[in-house]
Amino acid sequence: MDLAILQKLNQARRERFAVILVTDTASGAVRLVVEKDGYDGDPLREELAARFRSGASGSVVTPSGESTFFTVQLPPPRLVIIGAVHISQALAPMAKIAGFDMTIIDPRTAFATPERFPDVPLLAEWPDVALPKVGLDAFTGLAVVTHDPKIDDYALAESLRANCFYVGALGSRKTHGKRLERLRALGIDDTQLARIHAPIGLPIQAQSPAEIAVAVLAEVIVSLRSRGRQAREAAA
């Protein structure tokens, strides 16, 4: 592999950017596509977009008859939960099985205890202190479940600014309406606010904390596998 490509690939890994190595199987020529740099002018843009969403490597034959192999490398997906509540207790083992690195943040030390969350990174701190330590990016999903604006609102605003692939919030539509007004006051515009999944989770009529956790995780997975699709369709 060309040294310049290798250096760019390693940098992308360190900075948690998605990349695809595109190899012409006939000539062996390799080029690197970094998702954050954009690829709208690329002749293979539709295939690249699908591969960035699915994370699946593989080969295709282009309309011109050339065989191309796509080696996809995505950062490990992360899920940050604001609120050490019963839903979070049920969600933590499910998210781990599904392949997500999970972190729980809650300044309420009565809730955020290792006994309630064994084997899960747990930060008993306010989100404005904890989130910079965790880091938010396009491969991080965030859900707020405390019902406390003093805890939830900052985290929601920061997750939208960081372009997290999923942003969800527990609460009724009435509660969410009030939440939107507070977020607007924090400088979040309506385009960003529209990205919040609220009420949280897929509509499966969930009742118990475990059922709500299933609904949330399913919605997170859908969002991960459809990253960027809506923005591209809107721009088309």
Backbone as CSV, one residue per row, in Angstrom:
resi,resn,N_x,N_y,N_z,CA_x,CA_y,CA_z,C_x,C_y,C_z
1,MET,0.845,-1.201,0.000,0.000,0.000,0.000,0.881,1.251,0.000
2,ASP,0.459,2.232,-0.763,1.178,3.495,-0.825,1.288,4.098,0.574
3,LEU,2.484,4.629,0.895,2.724,5.159,2.236,1.775,6.299,2.578
4,ALA,1.500,7.166,1.642,0.610,8.295,1.901,-0.794,7.807,2.245
5,ILE,-1.254,6.781,1.543,-2.573,6.214,1.834,-2.572,5.581,3.214
6,LEU,-1.509,4.853,3.536,-1.420,4.201,4.842,-1.432,5.232,5.970
7,GLN,-0.720,6.320,5.793,-0.690,7.367,6.827,-2.069,7.999,7.001
8,LYS,-2.747,8.260,5.883,-4.080,8.850,5.955,-5.066,7.877,6.593
9,LEU,-4.913,6.589,6.295,-5.769,5.566,6.881,-5.585,5.493,8.387
10,ASN,-4.356,5.499,8.844,-4.079,5.442,10.278,-4.597,6.686,11.009
11,GLN,-4.477,7.836,10.362,-4.994,9.064,10.966,-6.511,8.988,11.107
12,ALA,-7.183,8.471,10.075,-8.637,8.338,10.128,-9.059,7.400,11.246
13,ARG,-8.309,6.334,11.454,-8.616,5.410,12.548,-8.492,6.094,13.900
14,ARG,-7.423,6.857,14.053,-7.217,7.547,15.335,-8.327,8.548,15.613
15,GLU,-8.805,9.210,14.578,-9.803,10.264,14.739,-11.236,9.764,14.585
16,ARG,-11.410,8.442,14.471,-12.732,7.815,14.375,-13.524,8.318,13.171
17,PHE,-12.883,8.280,11.993,-13.557,8.591,10.755,-13.737,7.308,9.954
18,ALA,-14.857,7.199,9.269,-15.115,6.049,8.412,-14.350,6.183,7.102
19,VAL,-13.775,5.083,6.629,-13.013,5.090,5.380,-13.322,3.843,4.572
20,ILE,-13.081,3.945,3.277,-13.183,2.791,2.387,-11.967,2.781,1.472
21,LEU,-11.289,1.647,1.441,-10.229,1.420,0.456,-10.882,0.861,-0.801
22,VAL,-10.738,1.573,-1.901,-11.338,1.164,-3.175,-10.227,0.600,-4.057
23,THR,-10.341,-0.677,-4.394,-9.285,-1.360,-5.138,-9.801,-1.813,-6.494
24,ASP,-9.121,-1.395,-7.541,-9.378,-1.907,-8.890,-8.719,-3.282,-8.957
25,THR,-9.510,-4.341,-8.997,-8.942,-5.687,-8.885,-8.126,-6.087,-10.109
26,ALA,-8.340,-5.425,-11.230,-7.561,-5.751,-12.429,-6.164,-5.151,-12.361
27,SER,-6.070,-3.893,-11.989,-4.779,-3.203,-11.970,-4.112,-3.219,-10.605
28,GLY,-4.906,-3.442,-9.555,-4.366,-3.374,-8.197,-4.280,-1.961,-7.651
29,ALA,-4.741,-0.977,-8.407,-4.690,0.411,-7.954,-5.643,0.605,-6.767
30,VAL,-5.145,1.325,-5.759,-5.912,1.532,-4.532,-6.051,3.027,-4.272
31,ARG,-7.240,3.428,-3.873,-7.452,4.802,-3.420,-8.270,4.767,-2.140
32,LEU,-8.168,5.819,-1.357,-8.840,5.889,-0.064,-9.923,6.951,-0.106
33,VAL,-11.125,6.583,0.328,-12.236,7.521,0.425,-12.557,7.714,1.903
34,VAL,-12.445,8.946,2.380,-12.752,9.277,3.774,-14.127,9.921,3.801
35,GLU,-15.027,9.347,4.571,-16.432,9.790,4.545,-16.565,11.278,4.841
36,LYS,-15.831,11.781,5.830,-15.998,13.172,6.230,-15.569,14.144,5.141
37,ASP,-14.719,13.714,4.214,-14.246,14.592,3.154,-15.259,14.719,2.016
38,GLY,-16.268,13.864,2.016,-17.281,13.910,0.973,-16.857,13.138,-0.271
39,TYR,-17.859,12.692,-1.021,-17.567,11.918,-2.231,-18.689,12.061,-3.254
40,ASP,-19.405,13.189,-3.210,-20.543,13.379,-4.112,-20.132,13.352,-5.580
41,GLY,-18.904,13.761,-5.891,-18.463,13.757,-7.275,-17.845,12.449,-7.717
42,ASP,-17.822,11.465,-6.847,-17.207,10.181,-7.162,-18.138,9.364,-8.058
43,PRO,-17.626,8.746,-9.115,-18.489,7.935,-9.994,-19.112,6.736,-9.282
44,LEU,-18.546,6.337,-8.148,-19.070,5.205,-7.384,-19.809,5.675,-6.130
45,ARG,-20.308,6.902,-6.141,-20.853,7.502,-4.921,-22.016,6.699,-4.329
46,GLU,-22.889,6.146,-5.161,-24.036,5.407,-4.622,-23.575,4.143,-3.903
47,GLU,-22.624,3.452,-4.487,-22.101,2.247,-3.841,-21.328,2.613,-2.581
48,LEU,-20.575,3.689,-2.636,-19.841,4.143,-1.449,-20.808,4.475,-0.314
49,ALA,-21.894,5.197,-0.623,-22.869,5.569,0.402,-23.480,4.332,1.042
50,ALA,-23.818,3.338,0.218,-24.405,2.105,0.750,-23.412,1.366,1.627
51,ARG,-22.154,1.344,1.240,-21.129,0.644,2.032,-20.842,1.370,3.341
52,PHE,-20.840,2.692,3.311,-20.632,3.442,4.552,-21.776,3.188,5.530
53,ARG,-22.982,3.004,5.018,-24.111,2.733,5.907,-24.059,1.313,6.464
54,SER,-23.788,0.349,5.604,-23.853,-1.055,6.028,-22.606,-1.511,6.764
55,GLY,-21.458,-0.903,6.434,-20.193,-1.360,7.004,-19.687,-2.634,6.377
56,ALA,-20.311,-3.083,5.293,-19.957,-4.366,4.675,-18.947,-4.183,3.548
57,SER,-17.870,-4.937,3.612,-16.902,-4.967,2.515,-17.388,-5.929,1.440
58,GLY,-16.846,-5.777,0.223,-17.225,-6.681,-0.854,-16.879,-6.105,-2.210
59,SER,-17.122,-6.892,-3.231,-16.778,-6.480,-4.592,-18.028,-6.253,-5.418
60,VAL,-17.901,-5.376,-6.404,-18.970,-5.120,-7.367,-18.343,-4.980,-8.743
61,VAL,-19.165,-5.169,-9.757,-18.741,-4.934,-11.131,-19.413,-3.646,-11.584
62,THR,-18.610,-2.669,-11.978,-19.138,-1.365,-12.368,-19.827,-1.466,-13.732
63,PRO,-20.656,-0.465,-14.070,-21.325,-0.481,-15.379,-20.355,-0.613,-16.550
64,SER,-19.121,-0.166,-16.378,-18.136,-0.267,-17.456,-17.464,-1.638,-17.491
65,GLY,-17.859,-2.544,-16.569,-17.312,-3.896,-16.580,-16.096,-4.092,-15.712
66,GLU,-15.697,-3.067,-14.950,-14.529,-3.192,-14.092,-14.937,-3.761,-12.732
67,SER,-14.082,-4.634,-12.208,-14.336,-5.221,-10.895,-13.637,-4.374,-9.829
68,THR,-14.385,-3.986,-8.819,-13.867,-3.118,-7.764,-14.164,-3.743,-6.414
69,PHE,-13.159,-3.732,-5.527,-13.358,-4.268,-4.176,-13.360,-3.113,-3.183
70,PHE,-14.339,-3.128,-2.300,-14.492,-2.091,-1.276,-14.133,-2.687,0.084
71,THR,-13.084,-2.160,0.708,-12.706,-2.561,2.057,-13.160,-1.466,3.007
72,VAL,-14.211,-1.754,3.781,-14.854,-0.745,4.614,-14.323,-0.840,6.045
73,GLN,-13.958,0.301,6.587,-13.509,0.358,7.974,-14.272,1.471,8.692
74,LEU,-15.143,1.040,9.615,-15.936,1.983,10.392,-15.467,1.979,11.842
75,PRO,-15.497,3.129,12.508,-15.162,3.153,13.934,-16.170,2.316,14.721
76,PRO,-15.758,1.721,15.837,-16.710,0.988,16.667,-17.821,1.931,17.137
77,PRO,-19.088,1.549,16.948,-20.179,2.433,17.377,-20.268,2.507,18.892
78,ARG,-20.640,3.682,19.379,-20.768,3.897,20.819,-22.183,4.382,21.135
79,LEU,-22.607,4.081,22.340,-23.909,4.537,22.813,-23.726,5.145,24.193
80,VAL,-24.097,6.404,24.322,-24.002,7.123,25.592,-25.416,7.328,26.120
81,ILE,-25.641,6.889,27.345,-26.944,7.047,27.973,-26.818,8.048,29.115
82,ILE,-27.645,9.063,29.085,-27.701,10.042,30.168,-28.837,9.619,31.107
83,GLY,-28.460,9.046,32.239,-29.453,8.583,33.193,-29.227,7.142,33.591
84,ALA,-28.891,6.923,34.835,-28.647,5.572,35.353,-29.946,5.018,35.939
85,VAL,-30.904,4.761,35.046,-32.245,4.352,35.464,-32.500,2.905,35.065
86,HIS,-33.722,2.414,35.338,-34.043,1.016,35.053,-33.919,0.690,33.564
87,ILE,-34.311,1.627,32.711,-34.172,1.401,31.271,-32.704,1.169,30.918
88,SER,-31.829,1.964,31.508,-30.396,1.839,31.238,-29.862,0.495,31.709
89,GLN,-30.362,0.007,32.841,-29.923,-1.294,33.343,-30.281,-2.405,32.365
90,ALA,-31.452,-2.311,31.766,-31.850,-3.317,30.782,-31.115,-3.137,29.459
91,LEU,-30.859,-1.896,29.102,-30.245,-1.592,27.806,-28.767,-1.968,27.754
92,ALA,-28.071,-1.836,28.858,-26.623,-2.046,28.863,-26.209,-3.420,28.323
93,PRO,-26.745,-4.530,28.825,-26.316,-5.827,28.288,-26.766,-6.049,26.848
94,MET,-27.930,-5.513,26.487,-28.397,-5.648,25.102,-27.459,-4.932,24.134
95,ALA,-27.074,-3.699,24.501,-26.193,-2.914,23.641,-24.843,-3.589,23.476
96,LYS,-24.345,-4.206,24.537,-23.068,-4.904,24.462,-23.143,-6.074,23.492
97,ILE,-24.229,-6.852,23.581,-24.416,-7.978,22.664,-24.488,-7.497,21.222
98,ALA,-25.112,-6.333,21.005,-25.257,-5.788,19.652,-23.985,-5.133,19.137
99,GLY,-22.940,-5.066,19.961,-21.653,-4.557,19.501,-21.384,-3.098,19.783
100,PHE,-22.151,-2.487,20.677,-21.943,-1.081,21.009,-21.082,-0.945,22.264
101,ASP,-20.143,-0.013,22.218,-19.435,0.405,23.426,-20.350,1.381,24.157
102,MET,-20.664,1.094,25.401,-21.672,1.877,26.102,-21.086,2.597,27.300
103,THR,-21.538,3.816,27.511,-21.169,4.612,28.681,-22.443,5.196,29.275
104,ILE,-22.530,5.187,30.598,-23.675,5.767,31.291,-23.195,6.953,32.120
105,ILE,-23.928,8.057,32.008,-23.583,9.288,32.710,-24.773,9.721,33.561
106,ASP,-24.523,9.989,34.833,-25.582,10.480,35.710,-24.940,11.066,36.962
107,PRO,-25.163,12.358,37.229,-24.542,12.965,38.412,-25.166,12.520,39.727
108,ARG,-26.283,11.832,39.661,-26.978,11.402,40.871,-26.331,10.117,41.393
109,THR,-25.504,10.272,42.385,-24.701,9.137,42.875,-25.541,8.029,43.496
110,ALA,-26.774,8.312,43.868,-27.639,7.248,44.376,-28.040,6.283,43.265
111,PHE,-28.042,6.777,42.025,-28.397,5.937,40.882,-27.156,5.361,40.198
112,ALA,-26.132,6.192,40.050,-24.933,5.808,39.299,-23.963,5.054,40.207
113,THR,-24.252,3.773,40.422,-23.409,2.963,41.294,-22.922,1.727,40.537
114,PRO,-21.712,1.266,40.822,-21.193,0.056,40.170,-22.057,-1.164,40.442
115,GLU,-22.722,-1.200,41.595,-23.566,-2.346,41.914,-24.744,-2.455,40.937
116,ARG,-25.274,-1.314,40.515,-26.396,-1.327,39.584,-25.947,-1.497,38.144
117,PHE,-24.679,-1.141,37.859,-24.175,-1.212,36.493,-22.799,-1.883,36.448
118,PRO,-22.745,-3.172,36.745,-21.459,-3.865,36.680,-20.984,-3.983,35.221
119,ASP,-19.692,-3.862,35.020,-19.072,-4.050,33.698,-19.496,-3.001,32.676
120,VAL,-19.977,-1.833,33.141,-20.344,-0.751,32.228,-19.603,0.507,32.656
121,PRO,-18.890,1.178,31.747,-18.268,2.461,32.114,-19.330,3.426,32.636
122,LEU,-19.094,3.947,33.824,-20.097,4.745,34.515,-19.440,6.017,35.037
123,LEU,-20.003,7.169,34.671,-19.469,8.448,35.100,-20.516,9.157,35.947
124,ALA,-20.271,9.248,37.241,-21.200,9.920,38.156,-20.870,11.411,38.181
125,GLU,-21.065,12.044,37.032,-20.726,13.454,36.846,-21.800,14.123,35.998
126,TRP,-21.818,15.452,36.047,-22.724,16.192,35.183,-22.260,16.059,33.727
127,PRO,-23.193,16.061,32.782,-22.814,15.893,31.378,-21.769,16.880,30.870
128,ASP,-21.798,18.131,31.368,-20.812,19.100,30.867,-19.400,18.751,31.292
129,VAL,-19.266,17.929,32.327,-17.955,17.442,32.760,-17.625,16.111,32.089
130,ALA,-18.623,15.234,31.997,-18.381,13.870,31.522,-18.255,13.764,30.000
131,LEU,-19.073,14.497,29.262,-19.091,14.316,27.807,-17.764,14.656,27.133
132,PRO,-17.052,15.705,27.543,-15.746,15.935,26.922,-14.775,14.772,27.131
133,LYS,-14.926,14.054,28.222,-14.073,12.889,28.457,-14.429,11.744,27.509
134,VAL,-15.720,11.594,27.255,-16.180,10.515,26.384,-15.914,10.860,24.924
135,GLY,-16.254,12.093,24.552,-16.126,12.506,23.157,-17.364,12.098,22.374
136,LEU,-17.915,13.013,21.613,-19.075,12.739,20.780,-18.683,12.900,19.317
137,ASP,-19.196,12.004,18.475,-18.886,12.087,17.048,-19.986,11.394,16.258
138,ALA,-19.763,11.268,14.952,-20.789,10.729,14.059,-21.048,9.250,14.270
139,PHE,-20.196,8.568,15.012,-20.419,7.153,15.309,-20.785,6.939,16.773
140,THR,-21.303,7.977,17.384,-21.798,7.904,18.754,-23.287,8.230,18.755
141,GLY,-24.066,7.388,19.424,-25.466,7.674,19.653,-25.659,8.110,21.091
142,LEU,-26.645,8.953,21.340,-26.894,9.442,22.697,-28.383,9.441,22.982
143,ALA,-28.723,8.951,24.173,-30.120,8.954,24.608,-30.202,9.522,26.014
144,VAL,-31.186,10.376,26.242,-31.383,10.960,27.570,-32.661,10.387,28.163
145,VAL,-32.570,9.945,29.430,-33.701,9.242,30.037,-33.943,9.653,31.490
146,THR,-33.441,10.810,31.910,-33.580,11.178,33.320,-34.869,11.926,33.625
147,HIS,-35.493,12.543,32.609,-36.656,13.422,32.817,-36.268,14.707,33.550
148,ASP,-34.990,15.005,33.655,-34.541,16.202,34.371,-33.841,17.132,33.386
149,PRO,-34.461,18.265,33.055,-33.848,19.181,32.084,-32.450,19.638,32.484
150,LYS,-32.192,19.751,33.767,-30.867,20.210,34.204,-29.784,19.213,33.795
151,ILE,-30.158,17.957,33.646,-29.203,16.921,33.251,-29.266,16.681,31.749
152,ASP,-30.488,16.626,31.207,-30.676,16.192,29.823,-30.340,17.249,28.772
153,ASP,-30.722,18.511,29.008,-30.691,19.501,27.926,-29.295,19.753,27.383
154,TYR,-28.318,19.885,28.261,-26.957,20.130,27.779,-26.488,18.977,26.902
155,ALA,-26.761,17.753,27.344,-26.318,16.581,26.582,-26.974,16.538,25.207
156,LEU,-28.248,16.858,25.146,-28.935,16.878,23.855,-28.329,17.919,22.924
157,ALA,-28.102,19.105,23.432,-27.536,20.166,22.605,-26.165,19.771,22.070
158,GLU,-25.327,19.214,22.924,-23.980,18.838,22.496,-24.003,17.687,21.498
159,SER,-24.920,16.751,21.667,-24.986,15.625,20.730,-25.433,16.076,19.345
160,LEU,-26.311,17.057,19.290,-26.735,17.594,17.996,-25.598,18.371,17.339
161,ARG,-24.876,19.152,18.124,-23.745,19.912,17.579,-22.648,18.980,17.063
162,ALA,-22.508,17.813,17.698,-21.464,16.865,17.315,-21.901,15.935,16.188
163,ASN,-23.145,16.101,15.711,-23.674,15.270,14.631,-23.692,13.787,15.003
164,CYS,-24.086,13.483,16.219,-24.236,12.081,16.617,-25.240,11.391,15.701
165,PHE,-24.982,10.121,15.388,-25.848,9.427,14.433,-27.244,9.177,14.996
166,TYR,-27.360,9.184,16.321,-28.662,8.993,16.955,-28.763,9.913,18.161
167,VAL,-29.903,10.579,18.284,-30.195,11.415,19.451,-31.630,11.114,19.856
168,GLY,-31.823,10.573,21.054,-33.155,10.215,21.510,-33.442,10.779,22.888
169,ALA,-34.721,11.005,23.172,-35.103,11.595,24.451,-36.403,10.971,24.943
170,LEU,-36.375,10.540,26.198,-37.550,9.967,26.832,-38.525,11.080,27.215
171,GLY,-39.826,10.790,27.087,-40.816,11.778,27.499,-41.979,11.861,26.521
172,SER,-43.070,12.410,26.978,-44.261,12.560,26.145,-44.060,13.669,25.110
173,ARG,-44.993,13.765,24.177,-44.923,14.838,23.171,-45.029,16.213,23.827
174,LYS,-45.856,16.310,24.864,-45.976,17.580,25.579,-44.654,17.945,26.238
175,THR,-44.037,16.964,26.882,-42.731,17.190,27.511,-41.698,17.585,26.463
176,HIS,-41.761,16.926,25.305,-40.787,17.218,24.257,-40.984,18.612,23.687
177,GLY,-42.232,19.053,23.597,-42.482,20.404,23.108,-41.812,21.451,23.972
178,LYS,-41.907,21.289,25.286,-41.233,22.209,26.201,-39.717,22.091,26.069
179,ARG,-39.250,20.869,25.855,-37.806,20.636,25.684,-37.282,21.369,24.451
180,LEU,-38.036,21.336,23.364,-37.608,22.018,22.145,-37.448,23.515,22.356
181,GLU,-38.356,24.098,23.117,-38.246,25.527,23.395,-36.969,25.837,24.170
182,ARG,-36.644,24.999,25.123,-35.404,25.223,25.896,-34.178,25.068,25.006
183,LEU,-34.200,24.099,24.108,-33.045,23.885,23.230,-32.896,25.016,22.222
184,ARG,-34.014,25.556,21.764,-33.926,26.729,20.876,-33.238,27.882,21.593
185,ALA,-33.541,28.019,22.871,-32.905,29.089,23.657,-31.409,28.866,23.804
186,LEU,-30.965,27.618,23.617,-29.539,27.308,23.666,-28.867,27.454,22.297
187,GLY,-29.645,27.894,21.300,-29.071,28.140,19.982,-29.177,26.987,19.012
188,ILE,-29.995,25.985,19.320,-30.172,24.842,18.425,-31.309,25.160,17.453
189,ASP,-31.048,25.051,16.150,-32.075,25.422,15.177,-33.025,24.256,14.905
190,ASP,-34.109,24.556,14.194,-35.163,23.563,13.988,-34.700,22.379,13.143
191,THR,-33.768,22.600,12.231,-33.250,21.483,11.441,-32.552,20.475,12.331
192,GLN,-31.763,20.958,13.262,-31.102,20.072,14.200,-32.107,19.421,15.150
193,LEU,-33.060,20.207,15.631,-34.044,19.679,16.581,-34.863,18.549,15.969
194,ALA,-35.077,18.601,14.666,-35.870,17.567,13.999,-35.190,16.207,14.039
195,ARG,-33.920,16.181,14.363,-33.187,14.917,14.420,-33.439,14.144,15.719
196,ILE,-34.037,14.784,16.697,-34.263,14.119,17.981,-35.403,13.108,17.857
197,HIS,-35.154,11.890,18.274,-36.196,10.859,18.311,-36.935,10.985,19.636
198,ALA,-38.163,11.481,19.559,-38.956,11.669,20.774,-40.435,11.604,20.397
199,PRO,-41.226,10.792,21.073,-40.836,9.895,22.166,-39.806,8.861,21.702
200,ILE,-38.955,8.458,22.602,-37.819,7.614,22.266,-38.256,6.196,21.922
201,GLY,-37.528,5.563,21.003,-37.746,4.158,20.684,-38.748,3.920,19.571
202,LEU,-38.626,2.760,18.916,-39.591,2.388,17.893,-40.964,2.149,18.531
203,PRO,-42.039,2.419,17.799,-43.394,2.307,18.370,-43.867,0.860,18.458
204,ILE,-43.386,0.133,19.454,-43.772,-1.270,19.627,-44.698,-1.453,20.824
205,GLN,-45.269,-0.346,21.293,-46.166,-0.399,22.461,-45.442,-0.894,23.712
206,ALA,-44.182,-0.522,23.853,-43.381,-0.958,25.000,-43.941,-0.389,26.298
207,GLN,-43.912,-1.193,27.345,-44.407,-0.795,28.645,-43.328,-0.879,29.726
208,SER,-42.697,-2.024,29.869,-41.709,-2.238,30.923,-40.375,-1.607,30.532
209,PRO,-39.483,-1.375,31.506,-38.156,-0.858,31.176,-37.419,-1.729,30.161
210,ALA,-37.543,-3.048,30.266,-36.870,-3.932,29.320,-37.436,-3.772,27.913
211,GLU,-38.763,-3.636,27.810,-39.367,-3.451,26.489,-38.968,-2.105,25.897
212,ILE,-38.925,-1.073,26.718,-38.479,0.238,26.229,-37.028,0.155,25.762
213,ALA,-36.202,-0.591,26.486,-34.801,-0.760,26.090,-34.699,-1.433,24.722
214,VAL,-35.531,-2.434,24.474,-35.555,-3.093,23.161,-35.919,-2.082,22.078
215,ALA,-36.953,-1.276,22.333,-37.398,-0.285,21.354,-36.310,0.738,21.063
216,VAL,-35.609,1.164,22.110,-34.541,2.140,21.938,-33.391,1.552,21.142
217,LEU,-32.950,0.356,21.503,-31.817,-0.252,20.810,-32.145,-0.490,19.340
218,ALA,-33.364,-0.921,19.052,-33.756,-1.121,17.657,-33.693,0.186,16.876
219,GLU,-34.159,1.270,17.500,-34.124,2.573,16.834,-32.690,3.045,16.630
220,VAL,-31.828,2.774,17.601,-30.413,3.122,17.477,-29.789,2.390,16.294
221,ILE,-30.078,1.109,16.152,-29.506,0.320,15.060,-30.005,0.827,13.711
222,VAL,-31.288,1.123,13.611,-31.824,1.678,12.366,-31.094,2.972,12.010
223,SER,-30.889,3.819,13.001,-30.212,5.098,12.755,-28.767,4.897,12.325
224,LEU,-28.092,3.938,12.932,-26.699,3.662,12.564,-26.605,3.201,11.118
225,ARG,-27.515,2.315,10.717,-27.446,1.743,9.368,-28.042,2.638,8.298
226,SER,-28.614,3.769,8.683,-29.138,4.711,7.688,-28.427,6.049,7.765
227,ARG,-27.248,6.073,8.395,-26.510,7.332,8.563,-26.351,8.060,7.230
228,GLY,-26.699,9.351,7.246,-26.444,10.193,6.084,-27.449,10.066,4.965
229,ARG,-28.323,9.052,5.024,-29.240,8.837,3.895,-30.200,10.005,3.726
230,GLN,-30.807,10.463,4.813,-31.777,11.540,4.698,-31.135,12.822,4.165
231,ALA,-29.930,13.117,4.646,-29.256,14.330,4.178,-28.956,14.241,2.682
232,ARG,-28.553,13.069,2.224,-28.229,12.908,0.803,-29.492,12.979,-0.059
233,GLU,-30.592,12.365,0.435,-31.831,12.408,-0.324,-32.363,13.834,-0.420
234,ALA,-32.190,14.598,0.674,-32.661,15.986,0.669,-31.857,16.834,-0.307
235,ALA,-30.565,16.494,-0.438,-29.699,17.281,-1.314,-29.823,16.879,-2.774
236,ALA,-30.433,15.706,-3.031,-30.515,15.204,-4.413,-31.499,16.015,-5.253
